Amino acid sequence: MRIAVVGTGYVGLVTGTCFAETGNHVICVDIDENKV
């Protein structure tokens, strides 16, 4: 499955990581370059 996570604060980053660890293709997007 392909998943896009908008916002890489604490919740978005943890959610994206969990989905990626279960075998999904995850892209995280944030307006702050330093977070990504």
PDB file of N, CA, C, O and CB in Angstrom:
ATOM      1  N   MET A   1       0.842  -1.159   0.000  1.00  0.00           N
ATOM      2  CA  MET A   1       0.000   0.000   0.000  1.00  0.00           C
ATOM      3  C   MET A   1       0.903   1.243   0.000  1.00  0.00           C
ATOM      4  O   MET A   1       1.982   1.224   0.592  1.00  0.00           O
ATOM      5  CB  MET A   1      -0.966  -0.014   1.219  1.00  0.00           C
ATOM      6  N   ARG A   2       0.474   2.292  -0.644  1.00  0.00           N
ATOM      7  CA  ARG A   2       1.182   3.569  -0.642  1.00  0.00           C
ATOM      8  C   ARG A   2       0.458   4.535   0.280  1.00  0.00           C
ATOM      9  O   ARG A   2      -0.755   4.721   0.175  1.00  0.00           O
ATOM     10  CB  ARG A   2       1.291   4.153  -2.076  1.00  0.00           C
ATOM     11  N   ILE A   3       1.215   5.149   1.188  1.00  0.00           N
ATOM     12  CA  ILE A   3       0.632   6.043   2.181  1.00  0.00           C
ATOM     13  C   ILE A   3       1.410   7.348   2.191  1.00  0.00           C
ATOM     14  O   ILE A   3       2.641   7.339   2.163  1.00  0.00           O
ATOM     15  CB  ILE A   3       0.630   5.391   3.589  1.00  0.00           C
ATOM     16  N   ALA A   4       0.698   8.475   2.231  1.00  0.00           N
ATOM     17  CA  ALA A   4       1.322   9.789   2.382  1.00  0.00           C
ATOM     18  C   ALA A   4       0.916  10.348   3.738  1.00  0.00           C
ATOM     19  O   ALA A   4      -0.265  10.368   4.085  1.00  0.00           O
ATOM     20  CB  ALA A   4       0.906  10.762   1.219  1.00  0.00           C
ATOM     21  N   VAL A   5       1.902  10.801   4.497  1.00  0.00           N
ATOM     22  CA  VAL A   5       1.652  11.403   5.805  1.00  0.00           C
ATOM     23  C   VAL A   5       1.990  12.883   5.691  1.00  0.00           C
ATOM     24  O   VAL A   5       3.126  13.247   5.387  1.00  0.00           O
ATOM     25  CB  VAL A   5       2.496  10.704   6.942  1.00  0.00           C
ATOM     26  N   VAL A   6       1.004  13.728   5.936  1.00  0.00           N
ATOM     27  CA  VAL A   6       1.208  15.175   5.863  1.00  0.00           C
ATOM     28  C   VAL A   6       1.419  15.688   7.281  1.00  0.00           C
ATOM     29  O   VAL A   6       0.526  15.612   8.125  1.00  0.00           O
ATOM     30  CB  VAL A   6      -0.006  15.896   5.172  1.00  0.00           C
ATOM     31  N   GLY A   7       2.604  16.206   7.523  1.00  0.00           N
ATOM     32  CA  GLY A   7       2.974  16.678   8.857  1.00  0.00           C
ATOM     33  C   GLY A   7       3.839  15.651   9.555  1.00  0.00           C
ATOM     34  O   GLY A   7       3.392  14.536   9.828  1.00  0.00           O
ATOM     35  N   THR A   8       5.079  16.022   9.844  1.00  0.00           N
ATOM     36  CA  THR A   8       5.989  15.071  10.475  1.00  0.00           C
ATOM     37  C   THR A   8       6.338  15.488  11.896  1.00  0.00           C
ATOM     38  O   THR A   8       7.494  15.413  12.314  1.00  0.00           O
ATOM     39  CB  THR A   8       7.259  14.931   9.650  1.00  0.00           C
ATOM     40  N   GLY A   9       5.330  15.926  12.626  1.00  0.00           N
ATOM     41  CA  GLY A   9       5.514  16.159  14.055  1.00  0.00           C
ATOM     42  C   GLY A   9       5.607  14.806  14.740  1.00  0.00           C
ATOM     43  O   GLY A   9       5.833  13.794  14.076  1.00  0.00           O
ATOM     44  N   TYR A  10       5.440  14.768  16.040  1.00  0.00           N
ATOM     45  CA  TYR A  10       5.568  13.504  16.770  1.00  0.00           C
ATOM     46  C   TYR A  10       4.602  12.443  16.239  1.00  0.00           C
ATOM     47  O   TYR A  10       5.012  11.314  15.971  1.00  0.00           O
ATOM     48  CB  TYR A  10       5.321  13.731  18.260  1.00  0.00           C
ATOM     49  N   VAL A  11       3.347  12.790  16.090  1.00  0.00           N
ATOM     50  CA  VAL A  11       2.340  11.808  15.668  1.00  0.00           C
ATOM     51  C   VAL A  11       2.574  11.356  14.230  1.00  0.00           C
ATOM     52  O   VAL A  11       2.539  10.159  13.945  1.00  0.00           O
ATOM     53  CB  VAL A  11       0.930  12.395  15.806  1.00  0.00           C
ATOM     54  N   GLY A  12       2.813  12.306  13.319  1.00  0.00           N
ATOM     55  CA  GLY A  12       3.004  11.951  11.917  1.00  0.00           C
ATOM     56  C   GLY A  12       4.232  11.096  11.685  1.00  0.00           C
ATOM     57  O   GLY A  12       4.192  10.153  10.895  1.00  0.00           O
ATOM     58  N   LEU A  13       5.326  11.413  12.365  1.00  0.00           N
ATOM     59  CA  LEU A  13       6.563  10.658  12.190  1.00  0.00           C
ATOM     60  C   LEU A  13       6.439   9.243  12.735  1.00  0.00           C
ATOM     61  O   LEU A  13       6.881   8.289  12.094  1.00  0.00           O
ATOM     62  CB  LEU A  13       7.717  11.374  12.871  1.00  0.00           C
ATOM     63  N   VAL A  14       5.845   9.104  13.905  1.00  0.00           N
ATOM     64  CA  VAL A  14       5.656   7.775  14.491  1.00  0.00           C
ATOM     65  C   VAL A  14       4.693   6.950  13.644  1.00  0.00           C
ATOM     66  O   VAL A  14       4.928   5.763  13.419  1.00  0.00           O
ATOM     67  CB  VAL A  14       5.131   7.889  15.937  1.00  0.00           C
ATOM     68  N   THR A  15       3.623   7.563  13.178  1.00  0.00           N
ATOM     69  CA  THR A  15       2.660   6.861  12.331  1.00  0.00           C
ATOM     70  C   THR A  15       3.312   6.387  11.042  1.00  0.00           C
ATOM     71  O   THR A  15       3.138   5.236  10.643  1.00  0.00           O
ATOM     72  CB  THR A  15       1.468   7.764  12.013  1.00  0.00           C
ATOM     73  N   GLY A  16       4.064   7.271  10.389  1.00  0.00           N
ATOM     74  CA  GLY A  16       4.757   6.898   9.158  1.00  0.00           C
ATOM     75  C   GLY A  16       5.744   5.772   9.368  1.00  0.00           C
ATOM     76  O   GLY A  16       5.849   4.868   8.539  1.00  0.00           O
ATOM     77  N   THR A  17       6.474   5.822  10.479  1.00  0.00           N
ATOM     78  CA  THR A  17       7.442   4.770  10.790  1.00  0.00           C
ATOM     79  C   THR A  17       6.753   3.429  11.009  1.00  0.00           C
ATOM     80  O   THR A  17       7.218   2.402  10.516  1.00  0.00           O
ATOM     81  CB  THR A  17       8.256   5.147  12.028  1.00  0.00           C
ATOM     82  N   CYS A  18       5.660   3.433  11.737  1.00  0.00           N
ATOM     83  CA  CYS A  18       4.929   2.183  11.994  1.00  0.00           C
ATOM     84  C   CYS A  18       4.382   1.580  10.708  1.00  0.00           C
ATOM     85  O   CYS A  18       4.464   0.368  10.507  1.00  0.00           O
ATOM     86  CB  CYS A  18       3.783   2.429  12.976  1.00  0.00           C
ATOM     87  N   PHE A  19       3.823   2.418   9.835  1.00  0.00           N
ATOM     88  CA  PHE A  19       3.326   1.907   8.558  1.00  0.00           C
ATOM     89  C   PHE A  19       4.469   1.359   7.706  1.00  0.00           C
ATOM     90  O   PHE A  19       4.305   0.334   7.045  1.00  0.00           O
ATOM     91  CB  PHE A  19       2.581   3.010   7.795  1.00  0.00           C
ATOM     92  N   ALA A  20       5.620   2.024   7.713  1.00  0.00           N
ATOM     93  CA  ALA A  20       6.764   1.567   6.922  1.00  0.00           C
ATOM     94  C   ALA A  20       7.298   0.234   7.446  1.00  0.00           C
ATOM     95  O   ALA A  20       7.684  -0.631   6.660  1.00  0.00           O
ATOM     96  CB  ALA A  20       7.880   2.625   6.937  1.00  0.00           C
ATOM     97  N   GLU A  21       7.321   0.067   8.753  1.00  0.00           N
ATOM     98  CA  GLU A  21       7.820  -1.178   9.337  1.00  0.00           C
ATOM     99  C   GLU A  21       6.928  -2.368   9.029  1.00  0.00           C
ATOM    100  O   GLU A  21       7.384  -3.510   9.081  1.00  0.00           O
ATOM    101  CB  GLU A  21       7.958  -1.028  10.829  1.00  0.00           C
ATOM    102  N   THR A  22       5.664  -2.120   8.709  1.00  0.00           N
ATOM    103  CA  THR A  22       4.763  -3.221   8.368  1.00  0.00           C
ATOM    104  C   THR A  22       4.745  -3.503   6.871  1.00  0.00           C
ATOM    105  O   THR A  22       3.914  -4.275   6.394  1.00  0.00           O
ATOM    106  CB  THR A  22       3.359  -2.911   8.847  1.00  0.00           C
ATOM    107  N   GLY A  23       5.675  -2.869   6.116  1.00  0.00           N
ATOM    108  CA  GLY A  23       5.826  -3.187   4.705  1.00  0.00           C
ATOM    109  C   GLY A  23       5.167  -2.233   3.735  1.00  0.00           C
ATOM    110  O   GLY A  23       5.126  -2.520   2.538  1.00  0.00           O
ATOM    111  N   ASN A  24       4.654  -1.117   4.197  1.00  0.00           N
ATOM    112  CA  ASN A  24       4.017  -0.146   3.314  1.00  0.00           C
ATOM    113  C   ASN A  24       5.038   0.848   2.779  1.00  0.00           C
ATOM    114  O   ASN A  24       6.073   1.083   3.402  1.00  0.00           O
ATOM    115  CB  ASN A  24       2.894   0.592   4.049  1.00  0.00           C
ATOM    116  N   HIS A  25       4.741   1.432   1.620  1.00  0.00           N
ATOM    117  CA  HIS A  25       5.566   2.489   1.030  1.00  0.00           C
ATOM    118  C   HIS A  25       5.029   3.809   1.550  1.00  0.00           C
ATOM    119  O   HIS A  25       3.896   4.180   1.245  1.00  0.00           O
ATOM    120  CB  HIS A  25       5.552   2.441  -0.552  1.00  0.00           C
ATOM    121  N   VAL A  26       5.843   4.535   2.347  1.00  0.00           N
ATOM    122  CA  VAL A  26       5.382   5.740   3.031  1.00  0.00           C
ATOM    123  C   VAL A  26       6.188   6.950   2.573  1.00  0.00           C
ATOM    124  O   VAL A  26       7.413   6.892   2.466  1.00  0.00           O
ATOM    125  CB  VAL A  26       5.488   5.573   4.559  1.00  0.00           C
ATOM    126  N   ILE A  27       5.483   8.045   2.305  1.00  0.00           N
ATOM    127  CA  ILE A  27       6.111   9.334   2.016  1.00  0.00           C
ATOM    128  C   ILE A  27       5.603  10.322   3.059  1.00  0.00           C
ATOM    129  O   ILE A  27       4.396  10.493   3.231  1.00  0.00           O
ATOM    130  CB  ILE A  27       5.793   9.827   0.544  1.00  0.00           C
ATOM    131  N   CYS A  28       6.550  10.978   3.760  1.00  0.00           N
ATOM    132  CA  CYS A  28       6.195  11.992   4.753  1.00  0.00           C
ATOM    133  C   CYS A  28       6.484  13.373   4.186  1.00  0.00           C
ATOM    134  O   CYS A  28       7.536  13.598   3.587  1.00  0.00           O
ATOM    135  CB  CYS A  28       6.972  11.772   6.081  1.00  0.00           C
ATOM    136  N   VAL A  29       5.547  14.298   4.376  1.00  0.00           N
ATOM    137  CA  VAL A  29       5.672  15.653   3.840  1.00  0.00           C
ATOM    138  C   VAL A  29       5.454  16.650   4.972  1.00  0.00           C
ATOM    139  O   VAL A  29       4.564  16.477   5.805  1.00  0.00           O
ATOM    140  CB  VAL A  29       4.656  15.897   2.679  1.00  0.00           C
ATOM    141  N   ASP A  30       6.280  17.701   4.992  1.00  0.00           N
ATOM    142  CA  ASP A  30       6.119  18.763   5.975  1.00  0.00           C
ATOM    143  C   ASP A  30       6.629  20.059   5.371  1.00  0.00           C
ATOM    144  O   ASP A  30       7.498  20.031   4.498  1.00  0.00           O
ATOM    145  CB  ASP A  30       6.869  18.430   7.297  1.00  0.00           C
ATOM    146  N   ILE A  31       6.108  21.192   5.817  1.00  0.00           N
ATOM    147  CA  ILE A  31       6.570  22.472   5.279  1.00  0.00           C
ATOM    148  C   ILE A  31       7.914  22.886   5.871  1.00  0.00           C
ATOM    149  O   ILE A  31       8.581  23.765   5.325  1.00  0.00           O
ATOM    150  CB  ILE A  31       5.535  23.556   5.544  1.00  0.00           C
ATOM    151  N   ASP A  32       8.322  22.267   6.979  1.00  0.00           N
ATOM    152  CA  ASP A  32       9.602  22.566   7.612  1.00  0.00           C
ATOM    153  C   ASP A  32      10.657  21.589   7.093  1.00  0.00           C
ATOM    154  O   ASP A  32      10.618  20.406   7.431  1.00  0.00           O
ATOM    155  CB  ASP A  32       9.488  22.489   9.165  1.00  0.00           C
ATOM    156  N   GLU A  33      11.602  22.069   6.275  1.00  0.00           N
ATOM    157  CA  GLU A  33      12.630  21.210   5.676  1.00  0.00           C
ATOM    158  C   GLU A  33      13.468  20.491   6.725  1.00  0.00           C
ATOM    159  O   GLU A  33      13.906  19.364   6.492  1.00  0.00           O
ATOM    160  CB  GLU A  33      13.537  22.032   4.780  1.00  0.00           C
ATOM    161  N   ASN A  34      13.698  21.110   7.860  1.00  0.00           N
ATOM    162  CA  ASN A  34      14.552  20.513   8.885  1.00  0.00           C
ATOM    163  C   ASN A  34      13.946  19.262   9.508  1.00  0.00           C
ATOM    164  O   ASN A  34      14.679  18.390   9.974  1.00  0.00           O
ATOM    165  CB  ASN A  34      14.834  21.522   9.963  1.00  0.00           C
ATOM    166  N   LYS A  35      12.629  19.162   9.524  1.00  0.00           N
ATOM    167  CA  LYS A  35      11.986  17.971  10.073  1.00  0.00           C
ATOM    168  C   LYS A  35      12.138  16.784   9.136  1.00  0.00           C
ATOM    169  O   LYS A  35      12.318  15.652   9.585  1.00  0.00           O
ATOM    170  CB  LYS A  35      10.508  18.239  10.340  1.00  0.00           C
ATOM    171  N   VAL A  36      12.067  17.038   7.850  1.00  0.00           N
ATOM    172  CA  VAL A  36      12.153  15.965   6.866  1.00  0.00           C
ATOM    173  C   VAL A  36      13.601  15.747   6.548  1.00  0.00           C
ATOM    174  O   VAL A  36      13.932  14.884   5.734  1.00  0.00           O
ATOM    175  CB  VAL A  36      11.345  16.287   5.583  1.00  0.00           C
TER     176      VAL A  36
END
